[in-house]
Amino acid sequence: MSRLRVVFMATPQFSVATLEKLVEADYDVVAVYCQPPRPSGRGHKLIASPVHQKATSLGIPVFTPKSLRNEIAQAEFKALNADIAVVVAYGLILPKAILETPKFGCLNIHASLLPRWRGAAPMQRAIMAGDTETGITIMQMDEGLDTGPMLVKESLPITSTTTASNLHDAMSLLGAELLLKTLDPYIMGMVKPTIQPETGITYADKLSKLESCLNWAESAQVLDRRVRALNPWPGVYFEHNGTLIKVSKIELIANASGTPGEVIDNQLTIACGEGAIRLLQVQRPGGKWLSPAEFLNGYDLPPGTKL
């Protein structure tokens, strides 16, 4: 049996593990498709995506079209003569002409237990919603938004300490491993697609900086989930006297009382709509991350202050 010709379509760090696993397993990755390099930093220098950089280091040709809807891009894709395309957080819509080109179609590694959390930010939305589990779904792609038939699923727990960062790393590895376990059986016809159910569908909207400001009227539990879900990006903050103070870690405080937004002790404990939270890591503009004691040593935020 000849080596399977794979086109890998992905962009962020989340997808790198899958590319590495495909190469290690000796699949013939004939090309990698990524989002084009973006300007970054103060000098606005064009920076290639993590997958682009990894593919270059592996000597794999990289394509960065701005769209796949034109005839030139589609002809270029067809010329690769791929057996299958593997898609992981690519960032471009795949039109029908692309979806139908590979012999065995296009498979997607999606970071949720479909049909829950279709869309752009499934891991963060799962944490924010208070879900107790999430996972990876390997699915056949169609023209809809994460609507295609499912091949396999595997779950991961979401605990009271799960953050977007550690969930990202665990899900990245799980997705890579699950794809490798599924790919050959799928090609041999041993994995049968299952149509997604019509019940339980939710959508994971893109994250927005408008969600970053802590609303003290919300419960401590809701704010805890928000902090864990939105770090490192877009991050969360609160405002005091015109200063935006970032928060990256908190803890829930039991049996605390006060009006929402009130500083209730000398340890950065803030009353919420229900319960209270203690800010464990905070940062002033241009500064470094500080503990409560370090922060209060240089910033006046006494008990009774209303945020």
C-alpha positions in Angstrom: 0.0 0.0 0.0 1.5 3.4 -1.0 1.9 6.1 1.6 -1.2 8.2 2.1 -0.8 11.6 0.5 -2.0 14.2 3.1 -2.6 17.9 2.8 -2.5 19.5 6.3 -4.6 22.7 6.8 -4.0 24.5 10.0 -2.6 27.7 11.6 -2.2 28.1 15.4 -0.1 26.4 18.0 -3.0 24.1 18.8 -2.5 22.3 15.5 1.3 21.8 15.6 1.1 18.5 17.6 -1.0 16.9 14.8 1.4 17.9 12.1 4.3 16.4 14.1 2.4 13.2 14.7 1.5 12.8 11.0 5.2 13.2 10.1 6.4 10.9 12.8 3.9 8.2 11.6 5.4 8.5 8.1 2.4 9.8 6.3 3.3 11.7 3.1 2.4 15.3 4.1 2.7 16.8 0.6 1.7 20.3 1.6 0.6 22.5 4.5 -2.0 25.3 4.2 -1.9 28.1 6.7 -3.2 31.6 7.2 -0.8 34.2 5.7 1.8 35.7 7.9 0.5 38.6 10.1 2.2 41.8 11.3 3.2 41.5 14.9 5.0 43.6 17.6 6.0 47.2 17.6 7.7 47.0 14.3 4.7 45.3 12.7 7.0 42.7 11.2 5.3 39.9 9.3 5.4 36.7 11.4 4.5 33.2 10.1 2.0 31.2 12.1 3.2 28.3 14.4 2.1 25.7 11.9 3.9 27.6 9.0 7.1 27.7 11.0 6.9 24.0 11.9 6.2 23.0 8.3 9.1 25.0 7.1 11.4 23.4 9.6 10.2 20.0 8.4 10.8 20.9 4.7 7.2 20.7 3.7 5.9 23.1 1.1 3.6 25.8 2.6 0.7 27.6 0.9 -0.9 30.7 2.3 -3.8 31.7 0.1 -6.1 34.5 1.3 -9.1 32.6 -0.1 -9.8 29.1 -1.5 -12.8 30.3 -3.6 -10.9 31.3 -6.7 -10.1 28.9 -9.6 -6.3 29.4 -9.3 -6.2 28.3 -5.6 -8.5 25.4 -6.4 -6.4 24.2 -9.3 -3.2 24.5 -7.1 -4.9 22.4 -4.5 -6.1 19.8 -7.0 -2.6 19.5 -8.4 -1.4 18.1 -5.1 -3.3 14.9 -5.8 -4.1 14.4 -2.1 -5.7 11.3 -0.8 -7.1 13.2 2.2 -7.0 16.7 3.8 -6.7 17.0 7.6 -8.0 20.3 9.0 -7.3 21.7 12.5 -8.2 25.3 13.3 -7.3 26.5 9.8 -9.3 29.7 9.7 -10.6 29.7 6.2 -13.9 28.3 4.8 -13.4 25.3 2.6 -15.7 25.6 -0.5 -17.3 22.5 -2.0 -14.7 22.4 -4.8 -11.9 21.9 -2.2 -13.9 19.5 0.1 -14.6 17.2 -2.9 -11.0 17.2 -4.3 -9.2 14.6 -2.0 -10.0 11.0 -2.6 -11.2 10.4 1.0 -12.5 13.9 1.6 -11.5 16.3 4.4 -11.3 15.4 8.1 -11.5 18.0 10.8 -10.3 17.8 14.4 -12.8 19.8 16.4 -12.2 20.8 20.0 -15.6 19.9 21.5 -18.0 17.0 21.8 -20.2 17.9 18.9 -22.9 19.0 18.4 -22.1 21.1 21.5 -19.9 24.1 20.8 -19.7 24.3 17.1 -17.7 27.3 16.0 -14.6 29.4 16.8 -13.9 29.2 20.6 -15.2 25.8 21.9 -12.7 25.3 24.7 -13.2 28.8 26.3 -17.0 28.6 25.9 -17.1 25.2 27.6 -15.2 26.6 30.6 -17.3 29.8 30.8 -20.6 27.8 30.6 -19.5 25.6 33.5 -19.4 22.4 31.5 -17.8 19.4 33.4 -16.4 17.8 30.3 -15.4 18.5 26.8 -13.3 16.6 24.3 -12.3 16.0 20.7 -14.5 15.1 17.7 -13.0 13.8 14.5 -15.5 14.6 11.8 -16.0 14.5 8.0 -16.2 18.1 6.7 -19.2 19.5 4.7 -20.1 23.0 3.7 -21.7 23.8 7.1 -20.1 25.2 10.3 -18.9 22.0 12.1 -22.0 20.2 10.9 -20.5 17.1 9.2 -20.8 13.5 10.2 -18.8 12.4 13.2 -16.2 9.5 13.2 -15.0 9.3 16.8 -15.1 11.3 20.0 -13.0 11.2 23.2 -13.7 13.3 26.3 -11.7 15.2 28.8 -12.9 16.5 32.2 -13.2 20.2 33.0 -12.5 20.8 36.7 -12.7 23.8 39.0 -9.0 24.5 38.2 -9.1 24.0 34.5 -7.8 27.0 32.5 -7.9 27.7 28.8 -4.2 27.4 28.7 -3.9 23.9 30.2 -7.0 22.7 28.4 -5.5 23.9 25.1 -2.4 21.8 25.7 -4.3 18.7 26.7 -6.8 19.0 23.8 -4.0 19.6 21.3 -2.3 16.3 22.2 -5.6 14.4 22.4 -6.6 15.6 19.0 -3.3 14.5 17.5 -3.5 11.1 19.1 -7.1 10.5 18.2 -6.6 11.4 14.6 -3.6 8.9 14.3 -5.8 6.2 15.8 -8.6 6.9 13.4 -6.9 7.7 10.1 -6.0 4.2 8.8 -9.2 2.5 10.0 -11.2 5.3 8.3 -9.3 4.9 5.0 -10.0 1.1 5.2 -13.7 1.7 5.7 -13.7 0.4 9.3 -15.0 3.6 10.8 -18.6 4.5 10.0 -19.7 8.2 10.0 -22.5 9.2 12.4 -24.8 12.0 11.6 -24.9 14.7 14.3 -28.0 14.8 16.4 -30.4 17.8 16.1 -30.6 18.2 19.9 -27.9 19.7 22.0 -26.5 22.1 19.4 -24.7 25.2 20.8 -22.4 27.7 19.1 -19.1 29.0 20.4 -18.8 32.6 19.3 -15.4 34.2 18.7 -13.9 35.7 21.8 -14.2 39.5 22.2 -12.3 42.0 24.2 -15.7 43.3 25.2 -16.0 40.3 27.5 -12.8 41.1 29.4 -14.2 43.6 31.9 -15.2 41.9 35.2 -18.7 42.6 36.2 -18.9 42.5 40.0 -22.7 42.0 39.8 -22.1 38.5 38.5 -21.6 35.6 40.9 -18.1 34.7 42.1 -18.4 31.4 40.4 -19.2 33.0 37.0 -16.3 35.4 37.4 -14.0 32.5 38.3 -14.9 30.7 35.1 -14.4 33.9 33.1 -10.9 34.4 34.4 -9.9 30.8 33.7 -11.5 30.9 30.2 -10.1 34.2 29.0 -6.5 33.9 30.0 -4.1 34.4 28.3 -6.3 36.0 25.6 -8.1 38.4 25.6 -7.5 38.5 29.4 -9.7 40.1 32.0 -9.4 43.3 34.0 -11.3 45.7 36.3 -11.1 49.5 36.4 -10.3 51.7 39.4 -10.0 55.5 39.0 -9.3 55.2 35.3 -6.7 52.5 35.7 -7.2 49.2 34.0 -5.9 46.4 36.3 -5.5 43.0 34.7 -6.3 39.8 36.6 -4.9 36.4 35.6 -5.7 34.2 38.7 -8.3 34.3 41.5 -9.8 32.0 44.1 -13.3 31.7 45.5 -13.8 32.9 49.0 -16.5 31.3 51.1 -18.6 33.0 53.7 -17.7 36.5 52.6 -20.2 39.3 52.4 -20.3 42.8 51.0 -22.0 44.8 48.2 -20.9 43.9 44.7 -17.5 45.5 43.8 -16.6 46.2 47.4 -13.1 45.5 48.6 -13.7 43.7 51.9 -10.2 43.0 53.3 -6.5 43.7 52.9 -5.9 40.7 50.7 -7.7 41.9 47.5 -10.9 40.1 48.3 -13.8 41.6 46.3 -17.5 41.0 46.9 -19.6 39.8 44.0 -23.3 39.5 43.2 -23.1 36.2 45.0 -20.0 35.3 47.1 -16.5 36.8 46.7 -13.2 36.3 44.9 -9.7 37.0 46.0 -7.3 38.3 43.3 -4.2 36.3 43.3 -2.3 37.7 40.3 -2.8 41.3 39.1 -1.0 43.7 36.8 -1.0 47.4 36.4 -0.4 48.9 33.0 3.3 48.4 31.9 4.0 46.4 35.1 4.7 42.8 36.0 2.3 40.3 37.6 2.0 40.8 41.3 0.7 38.9 44.4 -1.9 40.8 46.5 0.7 41.8 49.0 3.1 43.1 46.3 0.3 45.0 44.6 -1.1 46.6 47.7 2.4 47.7 48.7 2.4 50.1 45.9 -1.3 50.7 45.2 -3.9 52.0 47.6 -7.0 49.8 47.5 -8.2 49.7 51.1 -11.3 47.8 52.5 -14.5 49.7 51.7 -13.3 50.8 48.3 -16.0 50.4 45.7 -14.9 49.2 42.3 
